[in-house]
């Protein structure tokens, strides 16, 4: 991940402790890629007042390395679950939902008929190939 962040910033890394010159644009580009998986953005869950984690605005060059390994911004538990499910879904990010369906009342012990079914909401599809998703899956096992 360090190498990816350095390539994004156009920085070679030849020696330890060398300075890294990174602009706010590179931080934002990296964050845009993370957000495609649901990190640092709203998950679309059907609950009010969702938190989206904390983003630092301290743009020192070497901190893009911390961002690349998940130790710069903070993410919520729901965002982490959505990230993993996006990988499992082959790159399709689905909004989590609390309620699957509403049912009519019933006087006996059986469930009543479905009154309303909640639709599945696709948030986005990550622009990756199937081979790339398979590589990510291998790294998370």
C-alpha positions in Angstrom: 0.0 0.0 0.0 2.9 2.3 0.6 4.2 1.8 -2.9 0.7 2.5 -4.3 0.4 5.8 -2.4 3.9 6.8 -3.5 3.1 6.0 -7.1 -0.1 8.0 -6.9 1.9 11.0 -5.6 4.6 10.5 -8.3 7.2 10.0 -5.6 10.0 7.4 -5.9 11.1 6.0 -2.6 14.8 5.1 -2.6 16.0 5.7 0.9 14.5 5.6 4.4 13.6 8.9 6.0 13.5 10.8 2.7 10.9 13.6 2.5 7.7 12.9 0.6 6.1 15.8 -1.3 2.4 15.2 -1.5 -0.4 17.7 -2.3 -3.9 17.8 -1.0 -5.0 16.5 -4.4 -3.2 13.2 -3.9 -4.9 12.8 -0.5 -8.3 13.4 -2.1 -7.6 11.0 -4.9 -6.7 8.3 -2.5 -9.8 9.1 -0.4 -12.0 8.9 -3.5 -10.8 5.4 -4.2 -11.5 4.4 -0.6 -15.0 5.9 -0.8 -15.9 3.7 -3.7 -15.7 0.8 -1.1 -17.7 2.8 1.4 -14.9 4.1 3.6 -15.2 7.7 4.9 -18.7 8.3 3.3 -22.3 7.6 4.1 -23.2 3.9 3.8 -26.8 4.7 2.9 -28.2 2.8 5.9 -31.9 3.4 6.6 -31.2 5.1 10.0 -31.0 8.8 10.8 -27.8 10.6 11.9 -25.2 8.3 10.4 -21.6 9.1 11.3 -19.0 9.0 8.5 -15.9 8.7 10.6 -13.2 11.4 11.1 -11.0 12.9 8.4 -7.8 14.7 9.3 -6.9 17.9 7.4 -3.2 17.8 8.4 -1.6 17.3 4.9 2.0 16.4 5.6 3.5 14.3 2.9 4.4 11.2 4.8 0.9 10.9 6.2 -0.4 9.6 2.9 1.4 6.4 3.8 -0.7 6.3 7.0 -3.9 6.8 4.9 -2.9 4.0 2.6 -2.8 1.5 5.5 -5.9 2.7 7.3 -4.2 4.6 10.1 -4.9 8.2 9.2 -8.7 8.6 8.9 -11.1 6.7 11.1 -14.0 4.6 9.8 -17.2 3.4 11.4 -17.9 -0.3 12.1 -20.7 -0.1 9.5 -18.3 1.3 6.9 -15.9 -1.5 7.5 -18.7 -4.0 7.1 -19.8 -2.4 3.9 -16.2 -2.4 2.6 -15.9 -6.2 3.2 -19.4 -6.8 1.7 -18.4 -4.7 -1.4 -15.4 -7.0 -1.9 -17.5 -10.1 -1.4 -20.1 -8.7 -3.8 -17.5 -8.4 -6.6 -17.3 -4.6 -6.3 -21.0 -3.8 -5.9 -21.6 -1.6 -2.9 -25.1 -2.1 -1.4 -26.7 0.1 1.2 -27.2 -1.8 4.5 -30.8 -2.0 5.7 -32.4 -2.7 9.1 -35.8 -3.7 7.8 -36.2 -6.2 5.1 -40.0 -6.2 4.9 -43.2 -5.1 6.7 -46.0 -7.6 7.3 -49.7 -7.4 7.9 -50.8 -8.4 11.4 -51.9 -11.9 12.0 -54.1 -13.4 14.7 -52.6 -16.9 14.6 -48.9 -17.9 15.0 -48.1 -17.6 11.3 -46.5 -14.5 9.8 -49.0 -12.2 8.1 -48.7 -11.5 4.4 -46.0 -9.1 3.2 -47.3 -5.5 3.2 -44.2 -3.8 1.9 -40.8 -5.1 0.9 -37.8 -2.7 1.2 -35.8 -2.4 -2.1 -32.1 -3.2 -2.3 -30.3 0.0 -3.0 -27.0 -0.2 -5.0 -24.8 2.7 -3.9 -22.2 2.2 -6.7 -20.0 -0.3 -8.5 -16.3 -0.1 -8.0 -14.4 0.2 -11.3 -12.3 -3.0 -11.0 -11.9 -6.2 -12.9 -13.0 -9.6 -11.6 -9.3 -10.6 -11.4 -8.5 -7.5 -9.2 -11.4 -8.3 -6.8 -10.1 -11.9 -6.6 -6.7 -10.6 -5.6 -8.2 -8.5 -2.9 -10.2 -11.6 -1.6 -7.0 -13.6 -1.5 -5.3 -11.0 0.6 -8.2 -10.8 3.2 -8.4 -14.5 3.9 
